[in-house]
Amino acid sequence: MKRLTHIGNDGRAQMVDVSAKPVSARTAVARGKIRLQRHTLDLISKDQIAKGNVFATARIAGIQAAKQTAQIIPLCHTLPLSEVKIDIAISNHHAEVKCSARTVAQTGVEMDALTGVTAALLTIYDMCKAVDKEMEISEVRLVEKTKSTVAVSQCEMHRRRAKTSQCGVAHTAPATTTDSRIKPRS
C-alpha cells in the first residue's frame, strides 16, 4: 500500500518536502458544472443579474482563488503560477467551468486548478442565488495534469548541491523546456 506523504512517521500532518525534486514545467486542468434554470441563464446572458456580470466576476474569482490555494488548503505549497485561465461555456441547463493552471516548480498545480474551478462555480452560485433556488454544483474533477522536464540553470544546480538558496556565482542562463508542447517565453 502506498504511504500518504502528508502524514509523517509520527502520524501527524506535515507539508511534504519537495526540495530534492527537480523543477519541472507543470500544467493542470480542472472542470466542474453548475446546473441553472433556463431563466437564470437568460438573465446571465443579458447581463441582468443584480450583482453584476456573473461570468466576468467568476473568472476573476477563479484566478484569484488559484493564486491563494496555499492559504486555503493547509498543506499545499505556495507556487509561482505563470498562468491561470478560467473558461466558461453554456450547454443545456449548465454552465461548465474549466480552470487551467501552469507553473515551473517542484510540485504540481492540480490543487490550484481545482481551487480555481471551485471558486468560480461558487461565485456563479452566489451571484445567482436570489433568482435560482435549484442550482447544483457537480462533477468537479481534475481532467488533465502534465509534467515535462526543464533544463536547470547552473545556479540552480549549485544551489541543489550546496543545499543553500544562493551559490554566490552570477548566472544568466534561463531555464528552457525540453518538451515541445510547452514553449519558453522570450
N, C-alpha and C positions, 0 to 999 in steps of 0.2 A: 504494500500500500504506500502511496506517495505521501510524504510528510508535508504538513501545512507549513509554509515558510513564514507565515505571520505569527506562529506560535514558537516561542523559544524552548530550550531544553527544560526550563523550569516551569513550563506550562503557561507562561504569561505572554500577553500580546506584545509584539515587537514590530518595529519598522524594519523591513528586510534590508540588509547591507548589500548594495549593488556596486560598491566601489571597485570590485575586481572584474565586473562585467565590461565587455568592450562597448564603446559608443557605437550606436547603430542608427541609421535612418529608420524611423518607425511611423506607421500610419495606423489608424483605426477608423472604422465606420460603424455607427450605431443607428438603429432605426426604431421608430415607435409610431403608434397611431392614436388618434383621438376620434371617437365617434361623436358626430354632431348632427343635430336636426337640420333638415334642408333649409328651414327658415334661418337658422343661425349662420349657415354657410352663405346664404344670400346677403345677410347683414354684413358679414365679414367682407364679401366681395364688393359690396357697395360702400365700404368704409363707414358703416352706420352703427358700429358698436360704441357705446357711450365712452368707454375708457380709451378709445383711440384705435390706431392701426394695429390690428391684432398680430398679423404675421410679421410686420416690421419689429414690433416690440418683442415677439417671441424669438426672432433671430438674435436680437441684441442680448436677451436674457440667456439664451443658449450659449452664445460666445462667452459672455461674462462668467457664467457658471463653470464652463470648461476651464477657464483660466483660474478659477478658485477651487478646483477639485481637492487639492491637498488641505484646504481649510475646512472642507465639508466632510470628507472621508478620512478619518483619523490616521490610517496607516499608509496613505498614498504619498508618493514622493512629489515634491514640487518640481514641475518640469518646465523647461523653456519651450513653450509651444511656439512653433514657427507659423502655424496656420490652423484656424478653426473656421469651418464653414457650416452654416445651417441652411438646408434646402427644405422647402415645404411644398407639397403637392396635394391637390384635392382629387379624391376619387370617391364616387358614390356618396356615402354619408360619412366620410372620413377625411381628416387631414393627416397625411403621413409626413413625419419629420425625419430628416436624415442629418446626422452630425458627423462631419469628417474632421479628424484632427491629425496633425503632423508635428513631429519633433525629430531632433537628432540628440539622443540621450542614451543612458544605460538601462532604461526600463521603458515599457510600453505605454501607449496613450489610450488604452481601451477604457479605463475608468473615466478619463477626461471626456471621451466621446459619449459614453453612457450618461455622464452627468450633464453634458450639454443637451443631449436629446431630451432627457427627463425634464430639465428646467424649461426648455422651450414648450414642451407639452403642458407642463403645469401653468405656464404663463397663458397659453391659449385657454385653458380651463378657467383660470382666474378672471380673465378679461371677458369671458362669455357666460359666466355662471348666473348672471342676472337674467339672461334671456333663454338659457337652456339648462334645465334641471336633469337631463338624461345623458349628459356627456359621460364618456367612459374612455379612460386611457388603457391601452393594451399593447401587447406584442413588443414591448421594449426589449431589444436584444442587440448583441454585438453581431454584425454580419460580416465583418472583414477585419483582419489585422495583418500587417506586413512588417517585416524587418529585413533590412539589407545592410551589408557591411559598408563601412565608411573608412576611407583611408585616414589614419590618425596622424595629426601633425607631430613633428619631432618633439615639441614641447610637451604634448600630451603623453608621449612615450616616456619622456624623462620624469614627468610627474608620477606616472604609474610605477616606474622602477623605484623612485625615491620615496613613494608614498607621501608626497608633500603636495601642496597646492601650487607651488611655484618652483621652477627649476633654476631660475636665475639667468637663463640664456634667452636672448631675444630671438624669437622665431616668427616668420611671416607666412609660412605655408598654410593656405586654407585647407580645410577638410574637403575632400571630394568623394563622391559616391562611386561605387563600383557596380551598381545596379542601374541599367539603362532606363528603367521606368521612373527613376527619381533624378531629376536634373539639378545640378548645383546652381545656385544663384550667382550671377556675375557681380 
